[in-house]
Amino acid sequence: MEVLLALIHKIYSRAERAAEKELLADLRRVRGKTGLLYRLAEAALAHPDETVRAALFPVVGPVTLGELVAEGRANESALRARTREKLCASYSHHYRSVIWQLLAALEFRSSGTGGDVVVEALAVAREHVDLKHRHYPTEAKVPTDA
């Protein structure tokens, strides 16, 4: 079980590092962000009927506004989403076969009531390990309790 957990942790860590690397490319800290946002709000309130180009671009240029948007997108939820994308991609392209070989070599037992569901789920997964699909057949009874 420790080998399986270590492998899953390694897969997750690699996905997270790849996602962080992508986001760091997007993330450029904008100097004086608070002051810029204050000046933008002030200009918008002072000239509510003018166009963005006329009212805001003299205060903060379009390049800086683009950098503010990129920085706003590179937040924690974006990291989680991108990590999940990387994790799913690496699992479906590489790790899927390795994990199933590892699971086939191990025998799982449970001494508690909560673990029985996990053992049952692993048994169902073993039955369908040779499927080339990403989803189980609709007739498969996959335990989802607990």
Backbone as ProteinMPNN parsed JSONL, in Angstrom:
{"seq_chain_A": "MEVLLALIHKIYSRAERAAEKELLADLRRVRGKTGLLYRLAEAALAHPDETVRAALFPVVGPVTLGELVAEGRANESALRARTREKLCASYSHHYRSVIWQLLAALEFRSSGTGGDVVVEALAVAREHVDLKHRHYPTEAKVPTDA", "coords_chain_A": {"N_chain_A": [[0.821, -1.187, 0.0], [2.008, 1.212, 0.696], [3.735, 1.653, -1.432], [1.951, 2.129, -3.517], [0.682, 4.486, -2.577], [2.899, 6.187, -2.53], [3.502, 6.289, -5.252], [1.177, 7.52, -6.276], [1.379, 9.977, -4.957], [3.724, 10.935, -6.155], [2.911, 11.199, -8.831], [0.961, 13.188, -8.536], [2.56, 15.293, -7.539], [4.28, 15.804, -9.694], [2.428, 16.686, -11.597], [1.506, 18.977, -10.329], [3.853, 20.541, -10.225], [4.283, 20.95, -12.985], [1.994, 22.415, -13.625], [2.381, 24.691, -12.011], [4.651, 25.722, -13.223], [3.653, 26.482, -15.737], [1.79, 28.424, -14.923], [3.458, 30.284, -13.7], [4.707, 31.389, -15.853], [2.645, 32.916, -16.834], [2.27, 34.612, -14.745], [3.161, 37.666, -13.861], [4.313, 39.868, -11.665], [2.709, 42.85, -11.096], [3.953, 45.956, -10.641], [3.14, 48.17, -8.032], [0.42, 47.598, -7.931], [-1.878, 48.005, -6.293], [-2.031, 50.798, -6.128], [-2.381, 51.37, -8.859], [-4.876, 50.177, -9.34], [-6.455, 51.738, -7.67], [-6.17, 54.263, -8.918], [-7.358, 53.666, -11.376], [-10.027, 53.139, -10.601], [-10.672, 55.636, -9.578], [-10.427, 57.241, -11.898], [-12.435, 56.085, -13.464], [-14.722, 56.74, -11.985], [-14.584, 59.514, -12.098], [-14.991, 60.042, -14.771], [-17.521, 58.853, -15.88], [-19.085, 58.665, -18.202], [-17.434, 58.52, -20.36], [-15.499, 56.724, -22.859], [-13.673, 53.649, -22.352], [-11.139, 53.799, -23.486], [-10.731, 56.561, -23.591], [-11.042, 57.386, -20.907], [-9.677, 55.592, -19.122], [-7.294, 54.494, -20.261], [-5.382, 56.627, -20.42], [-4.589, 56.719, -17.767], [-3.769, 54.096, -16.992], [-2.07, 52.035, -19.116], [-2.944, 49.831, -21.919], [-1.288, 47.563, -21.988], [-0.388, 47.234, -19.348], [-2.862, 46.843, -18.13], [-3.508, 44.383, -19.284], [-1.509, 42.813, -18.092], [-2.339, 42.955, -15.426], [-4.736, 41.534, -15.606], [-3.753, 38.995, -16.389], [-2.284, 38.346, -14.108], [-4.322, 38.238, -12.231], [-5.684, 35.987, -13.11], [-3.886, 33.977, -12.567], [-4.177, 32.557, -10.034], [-4.846, 30.773, -6.951], [-7.031, 28.997, -7.402], [-6.854, 28.687, -10.123], [-4.432, 27.365, -10.25], [-5.108, 24.942, -9.004], [-6.995, 23.972, -10.847], [-5.46, 23.742, -13.2], [-3.551, 21.943, -12.31], [-5.146, 19.7, -11.937], [-5.903, 19.218, -14.615], [-3.374, 18.537, -15.705], [-2.811, 16.301, -14.156], [-4.864, 14.491, -14.868], [-4.274, 14.2, -17.588], [-1.66, 13.088, -17.551], [-2.189, 10.728, -16.19], [-4.003, 9.388, -17.921], [-2.451, 9.086, -20.198], [-0.044, 7.836, -19.513], [0.447, 6.813, -16.782], [-1.735, 5.205, -16.23], [-1.656, 2.474, -17.132], [0.52, 1.545, -15.645], [-0.302, 1.836, -12.978], [-2.445, 0.04, -12.91], [-1.115, -2.367, -13.325], [0.347, -2.463, -10.988], [-1.754, -2.557, -9.095], [-2.839, -5.02, -9.804], [-0.883, -6.725, -8.928], [-0.974, -6.545, -6.209], [-2.633, -7.524, -3.159], [-5.611, -6.747, -1.629], [-7.09, -6.237, 1.529], [-9.517, -5.832, 4.129], [-10.041, -4.797, 7.454], [-11.874, -3.341, 8.678], [-15.138, -1.713, 8.665], [-15.4, 0.468, 6.912], [-13.389, 0.089, 5.02], [-14.244, -2.023, 3.49], [-15.814, -1.184, 1.347], [-13.938, 0.027, -0.284], [-12.333, -2.165, -0.972], [-14.231, -3.662, -2.38], [-14.697, -1.887, -4.506], [-12.177, -1.9, -5.724], [-12.154, -4.55, -6.595], [-14.153, -4.496, -8.563], [-12.932, -2.732, -10.315], [-10.697, -4.249, -11.088], [-11.964, -6.235, -12.57], [-12.591, -4.908, -14.888], [-10.254, -4.03, -16.012], [-9.022, -4.435, -18.479], [-10.424, -2.992, -20.296], [-10.641, -0.646, -22.915], [-11.829, 1.724, -22.678], [-12.629, 4.848, -21.061], [-14.563, 4.826, -19.175], [-16.617, 2.85, -16.994], [-18.704, 0.042, -17.871], [-22.277, 0.489, -18.101], [-23.704, -1.442, -16.745], [-22.032, -2.266, -14.717], [-21.558, -2.598, -11.261], [-20.525, -0.289, -9.311], [-19.348, 0.378, -6.166], [-20.228, 3.167, -4.296], [-20.562, 4.151, -1.787], [-19.718, 5.811, 1.265]], "CA_chain_A": [[0.0, 0.0, 0.0], [2.902, 2.368, 0.743], [4.242, 1.853, -2.791], [0.861, 2.744, -4.267], [0.531, 5.863, -2.114], [4.075, 6.939, -2.982], [3.342, 6.512, -6.689], [0.126, 8.522, -6.458], [1.944, 11.256, -4.522], [4.684, 11.356, -7.178], [2.128, 11.637, -9.989], [0.36, 14.475, -8.189], [3.621, 16.294, -7.418], [4.72, 16.167, -11.045], [1.36, 17.477, -12.221], [1.485, 20.285, -9.677], [5.024, 21.29, -10.687], [4.05, 21.362, -14.371], [0.982, 23.477, -13.6], [3.014, 25.881, -11.455], [5.56, 26.251, -14.239], [2.825, 27.182, -16.722], [1.204, 29.627, -14.331], [4.504, 31.272, -13.451], [4.93, 32.093, -17.11], [1.565, 33.903, -16.929], [2.248, 35.486, -13.569], [4.171, 38.711, -13.732], [3.833, 40.791, -10.641], [2.569, 44.216, -11.566], [4.402, 46.857, -9.58], [2.203, 49.209, -7.624], [-0.913, 47.149, -8.344], [-2.918, 48.645, -5.486], [-2.123, 52.186, -6.572], [-2.96, 51.374, -10.202], [-6.305, 49.883, -9.233], [-7.07, 52.928, -7.077], [-6.221, 55.298, -9.959], [-8.357, 53.239, -12.36], [-11.348, 53.36, -10.021], [-10.839, 57.082, -9.483], [-10.654, 57.753, -13.254], [-13.748, 55.613, -13.911], [-15.739, 57.533, -11.295], [-14.492, 60.904, -12.54], [-15.435, 60.126, -16.168], [-18.372, 57.682, -16.079], [-19.712, 58.622, -19.519], [-16.424, 58.409, -21.412], [-15.105, 55.36, -23.225], [-12.523, 53.112, -21.609], [-9.934, 54.34, -24.114], [-10.565, 57.972, -23.231], [-11.02, 57.624, -19.46], [-8.768, 54.747, -18.335], [-5.983, 54.252, -20.878], [-4.373, 57.618, -20.018], [-4.152, 56.436, -16.395], [-3.048, 52.819, -17.054], [-2.077, 51.596, -20.501], [-3.525, 48.516, -22.193], [-0.336, 46.493, -21.661], [-0.45, 47.056, -17.895], [-4.158, 46.224, -17.833], [-3.368, 42.971, -19.651], [-0.702, 42.16, -17.055], [-3.199, 42.824, -14.247], [-5.667, 40.439, -15.872], [-2.996, 37.739, -16.347], [-1.965, 38.073, -12.711], [-5.56, 37.843, -11.559], [-6.031, 34.618, -13.512], [-2.907, 33.042, -12.029], [-4.4, 32.462, -8.595], [-4.862, 29.422, -6.385], [-8.007, 28.124, -8.059], [-6.298, 28.371, -11.447], [-3.411, 26.348, -10.026], [-5.787, 23.666, -8.763], [-7.608, 23.522, -12.101], [-4.412, 23.332, -14.134], [-2.963, 20.721, -11.751], [-6.084, 18.615, -12.257], [-5.743, 18.93, -16.045], [-2.104, 17.833, -15.896], [-2.94, 15.012, -13.496], [-5.697, 13.63, -15.718], [-3.557, 13.918, -18.83], [-0.561, 12.157, -17.316], [-2.758, 9.437, -15.831], [-4.586, 8.695, -19.067], [-1.456, 8.817, -21.236], [1.108, 7.047, -19.088], [0.386, 6.121, -15.495], [-2.884, 4.304, -16.129], [-1.244, 1.068, -17.247], [1.43, 1.222, -14.543], [-1.08, 1.688, -11.744], [-3.217, -1.195, -12.975], [-0.177, -3.473, -13.11], [0.637, -2.465, -9.553], [-2.946, -3.032, -8.395], [-3.0, -6.45, -10.086], [0.124, -7.461, -8.162], [-1.244, -6.418, -4.779], [-3.877, -8.079, -2.632], [-6.169, -5.814, -0.662], [-8.037, -6.757, 2.509], [-9.992, -4.816, 5.052], [-10.451, -5.291, 8.764], [-12.913, -2.438, 9.181], [-16.328, -1.606, 7.816], [-15.193, 1.471, 5.866], [-12.488, -0.421, 4.001], [-14.918, -3.009, 2.646], [-16.267, -0.514, 0.129], [-12.748, 0.223, -1.113], [-11.966, -3.48, -1.495], [-15.235, -3.981, -3.402], [-14.449, -1.02, -5.667], [-10.979, -2.421, -6.39], [-12.533, -5.789, -7.277], [-14.856, -4.096, -9.785], [-11.93, -2.151, -11.208], [-9.901, -5.359, -11.649], [-12.775, -6.936, -13.576], [-12.675, -4.112, -16.106], [-8.941, -3.438, -16.244], [-8.621, -4.56, -19.871], [-11.251, -2.135, -21.148], [-9.921, 0.476, -23.526], [-12.643, 2.919, -22.465], [-12.34, 5.597, -19.848], [-15.672, 4.673, -18.24], [-17.089, 1.49, -16.78], [-20.004, -0.226, -18.502], [-23.398, 0.932, -17.261], [-24.179, -2.545, -15.898], [-21.073, -2.498, -13.631], [-22.006, -2.081, -9.969], [-19.389, 0.313, -8.622], [-19.793, 0.895, -4.865], [-19.893, 4.582, -4.095], [-20.845, 4.54, -0.411], [-18.617, 6.244, 2.127]], "C_chain_A": [[0.87, 1.257, 0.0], [3.451, 2.685, -0.64], [3.19, 2.565, -3.637], [0.685, 4.209, -3.865], [1.701, 6.731, -2.562], [3.975, 7.253, -4.471], [2.296, 7.584, -6.965], [0.626, 9.909, -6.05], [2.917, 11.802, -5.57], [3.958, 11.878, -8.417], [1.535, 13.015, -9.726], [1.418, 15.575, -8.13], [4.118, 16.743, -8.781], [3.685, 17.036, -11.747], [1.337, 18.885, -11.634], [2.668, 21.142, -10.115], [4.835, 21.796, -12.117], [3.041, 22.5, -14.436], [1.574, 24.776, -13.066], [3.93, 26.54, -12.48], [4.786, 27.025, -15.304], [2.268, 28.478, -16.157], [2.248, 30.699, -14.051], [4.851, 32.04, -14.715], [3.868, 33.179, -17.294], [1.654, 34.978, -15.85], [3.437, 36.44, -13.571], [3.62, 39.707, -12.736], [3.826, 42.208, -11.2], [2.946, 45.124, -10.409], [3.355, 47.918, -9.287], [0.759, 48.891, -7.987], [-2.021, 47.869, -7.573], [-3.116, 50.088, -5.914], [-2.745, 52.302, -7.952], [-4.47, 51.148, -10.149], [-7.062, 51.067, -8.624], [-7.228, 54.02, -8.13], [-7.237, 54.947, -11.041], [-9.771, 53.516, -11.85], [-11.656, 54.851, -9.948], [-11.154, 57.682, -10.864], [-12.028, 57.326, -13.775], [-14.868, 56.413, -13.263], [-15.741, 58.989, -11.762], [-15.052, 61.086, -13.948], [-16.351, 58.953, -16.503], [-18.975, 57.567, -17.478], [-18.714, 58.472, -20.661], [-16.117, 56.938, -21.714], [-13.912, 54.94, -22.383], [-11.237, 53.722, -22.155], [-9.683, 55.788, -23.666], [-10.372, 58.183, -21.738], [-9.907, 56.852, -18.745], [-7.379, 54.571, -18.941], [-4.965, 55.349, -20.585], [-3.811, 57.364, -18.618], [-3.281, 55.178, -16.37], [-3.186, 52.306, -18.476], [-2.629, 50.198, -20.683], [-2.588, 47.357, -21.861], [-0.386, 46.195, -20.164], [-1.766, 46.424, -17.485], [-4.131, 44.737, -18.172], [-2.569, 42.193, -18.623], [-1.509, 41.977, -15.767], [-4.174, 41.666, -14.414], [-4.946, 39.098, -15.789], [-2.648, 37.36, -14.913], [-3.19, 37.625, -11.933], [-5.961, 36.417, -11.887], [-5.106, 33.584, -12.88], [-3.034, 32.973, -10.514], [-4.482, 30.996, -8.171], [-5.853, 28.502, -7.082], [-7.544, 27.768, -9.466], [-5.224, 27.302, -11.317], [-4.052, 24.983, -9.803], [-6.378, 23.101, -10.051], [-6.552, 23.014, -13.077], [-3.711, 22.071, -13.625], [-3.851, 19.531, -12.071], [-5.992, 18.229, -13.729], [-4.486, 18.111, -16.3], [-2.178, 16.427, -15.313], [-3.741, 14.043, -14.355], [-4.971, 13.253, -17.0], [-2.438, 12.91, -18.606], [-1.075, 10.777, -16.919], [-3.243, 8.701, -17.074], [-3.554, 8.36, -20.136], [-0.33, 7.894, -20.783], [0.839, 6.179, -17.854], [-0.736, 5.098, -15.392], [-2.459, 2.838, -16.172], [-0.337, 0.646, -16.091], [0.659, 0.978, -13.249], [-1.865, 0.383, -11.763], [-2.324, -2.417, -12.824], [0.164, -3.595, -11.633], [-0.555, -2.998, -8.759], [-3.167, -4.528, -8.611], [-2.029, -7.286, -9.253], [-0.155, -7.452, -6.664], [-2.558, -7.09, -4.405], [-4.361, -7.15, -1.536], [-7.175, -6.517, 0.223], [-8.425, -5.63, 3.438], [-10.378, -5.469, 6.369], [-11.56, -4.422, 9.349], [-14.073, -2.344, 8.215], [-16.132, -0.608, 6.68], [-14.331, 0.971, 4.728], [-13.127, -1.427, 3.071], [-15.355, -2.406, 1.316], [-15.082, -0.324, -0.829], [-12.322, -1.093, -1.743], [-12.947, -3.913, -2.588], [-14.994, -3.16, -4.678], [-13.214, -1.491, -6.434], [-11.283, -3.711, -7.142], [-13.266, -5.478, -8.585], [-13.858, -3.537, -10.795], [-11.081, -3.238, -11.858], [-10.659, -6.113, -12.732], [-12.733, -6.215, -14.921], [-11.336, -3.489, -16.499], [-8.536, -3.472, -17.718], [-9.452, -3.693, -20.816], [-10.408, -0.99, -21.696], [-10.663, 1.794, -23.316], [-12.206, 3.626, -21.192], [-13.396, 5.372, -18.777], [-16.047, 3.194, -18.13], [-18.408, 1.282, -17.524], [-21.135, 0.157, -17.551], [-23.898, -0.176, -16.347], [-23.224, -2.846, -14.73], [-21.597, -1.859, -12.352], [-20.802, -1.59, -9.176], [-19.875, 0.865, -7.295], [-19.315, 2.336, -4.677], [-20.19, 5.057, -2.678], [-19.568, 4.956, 0.283], [-17.5, 6.817, 1.317]], "O_chain_A": [[0.514, 2.257, -0.624], [3.617, 3.854, -0.989], [3.506, 3.491, -4.383], [0.553, 5.076, -4.729], [1.507, 7.889, -2.934], [4.321, 8.353, -4.903], [2.512, 8.461, -7.801], [0.332, 10.899, -6.719], [2.928, 13.003, -5.838], [4.357, 12.894, -8.986], [1.595, 13.901, -10.58], [1.187, 16.678, -8.626], [4.35, 17.932, -8.999], [4.034, 18.009, -12.415], [1.17, 19.866, -12.359], [2.51, 22.34, -10.352], [5.185, 22.935, -12.426], [3.209, 23.441, -15.211], [1.301, 25.848, -13.606], [3.975, 27.765, -12.589], [5.212, 28.1, -15.725], [2.271, 29.509, -16.83], [1.958, 31.891, -14.154], [5.242, 33.206, -14.655], [4.156, 34.241, -17.846], [1.176, 36.099, -16.024], [4.572, 36.044, -13.311], [2.572, 40.312, -12.959], [4.835, 42.689, -11.715], [2.342, 45.074, -9.338], [2.762, 48.49, -10.202], [-0.026, 49.784, -8.308], [-3.008, 48.295, -8.173], [-4.25, 50.548, -6.047], [-3.537, 53.209, -8.207], [-5.239, 51.835, -10.821], [-8.188, 51.357, -9.028], [-8.289, 54.636, -8.232], [-7.908, 55.834, -11.569], [-10.606, 54.057, -12.574], [-12.779, 55.272, -10.227], [-12.04, 58.528, -10.987], [-12.709, 58.102, -14.445], [-15.859, 56.733, -13.919], [-16.796, 59.622, -11.813], [-15.537, 62.167, -14.285], [-15.99, 58.126, -17.341], [-19.342, 56.469, -17.896], [-19.115, 58.313, -21.814], [-16.433, 56.042, -20.93], [-13.232, 55.772, -21.781], [-10.354, 54.115, -21.393], [-8.545, 56.174, -23.399], [-9.616, 59.067, -21.335], [-9.258, 57.4, -17.854], [-6.391, 54.506, -18.209], [-3.774, 55.047, -20.503], [-2.682, 57.754, -18.322], [-2.19, 55.184, -15.799], [-4.298, 52.16, -18.982], [-2.771, 49.454, -19.712], [-3.051, 46.279, -21.49], [-0.423, 45.032, -19.762], [-1.799, 45.569, -16.6], [-4.674, 43.921, -17.427], [-2.899, 41.05, -18.31], [-1.375, 40.955, -15.093], [-4.411, 40.905, -13.475], [-5.464, 38.158, -15.185], [-2.71, 36.187, -14.545], [-3.106, 36.741, -11.081], [-6.515, 35.714, -11.042], [-5.505, 32.436, -12.68], [-2.09, 33.301, -9.795], [-4.212, 30.095, -8.966], [-5.541, 27.337, -7.327], [-7.812, 26.668, -9.948], [-5.113, 26.427, -12.176], [-3.593, 23.982, -10.352], [-6.277, 21.904, -10.318], [-6.733, 21.972, -13.706], [-3.319, 21.219, -14.423], [-3.354, 18.466, -12.437], [-6.002, 17.043, -14.059], [-4.522, 17.114, -17.02], [-1.668, 15.475, -15.905], [-3.333, 12.898, -14.546], [-5.048, 12.108, -17.445], [-2.284, 11.974, -19.391], [-0.468, 9.765, -17.271], [-2.931, 7.525, -17.263], [-3.766, 7.428, -20.912], [0.281, 7.227, -21.619], [0.993, 4.959, -17.896], [-0.683, 4.21, -14.541], [-2.874, 2.05, -15.321], [-0.422, -0.486, -15.615], [0.937, 0.027, -12.519], [-1.946, -0.306, -10.746], [-2.749, -3.414, -12.241], [0.257, -4.699, -11.095], [-0.379, -3.806, -7.847], [-3.628, -5.225, -7.708], [-2.329, -8.43, -8.913], [0.386, -8.28, -5.931], [-3.471, -7.208, -5.223], [-3.61, -6.806, -0.623], [-8.007, -7.291, -0.25], [-7.747, -4.605, 3.52], [-10.965, -6.551, 6.396], [-12.117, -4.742, 10.399], [-14.001, -2.832, 7.087], [-16.653, -0.82, 5.585], [-14.518, 1.384, 3.584], [-12.617, -1.669, 1.977], [-15.269, -3.06, 0.277], [-15.221, -0.499, -2.04], [-11.985, -1.132, -2.926], [-12.535, -4.468, -3.607], [-15.081, -3.685, -5.788], [-13.21, -1.481, -7.665], [-10.728, -3.943, -8.216], [-13.023, -6.129, -9.601], [-13.935, -3.836, -11.987], [-10.776, -3.158, -13.048], [-10.062, -6.577, -13.702], [-12.828, -6.849, -15.972], [-11.307, -2.512, -17.248], [-7.775, -2.612, -18.16], [-9.194, -3.674, -22.019], [-9.558, -0.442, -20.993], [-10.188, 2.853, -23.726], [-11.501, 3.058, -20.357], [-13.173, 5.684, -17.607], [-15.823, 2.405, -19.048], [-19.141, 2.239, -17.775], [-20.959, 0.147, -16.332], [-24.457, 0.105, -15.286], [-23.584, -3.613, -13.836], [-22.032, -0.707, -12.362], [-20.148, -2.356, -8.468], [-20.738, 1.743, -7.284], [-18.144, 2.654, -4.879], [-20.079, 6.25, -2.395], [-18.476, 4.508, -0.067], [-16.485, 7.234, 1.874]]}, "name": "protein", "num_of_chains": 1, "seq": "MEVLLALIHKIYSRAERAAEKELLADLRRVRGKTGLLYRLAEAALAHPDETVRAALFPVVGPVTLGELVAEGRANESALRARTREKLCASYSHHYRSVIWQLLAALEFRSSGTGGDVVVEALAVAREHVDLKHRHYPTEAKVPTDA"}
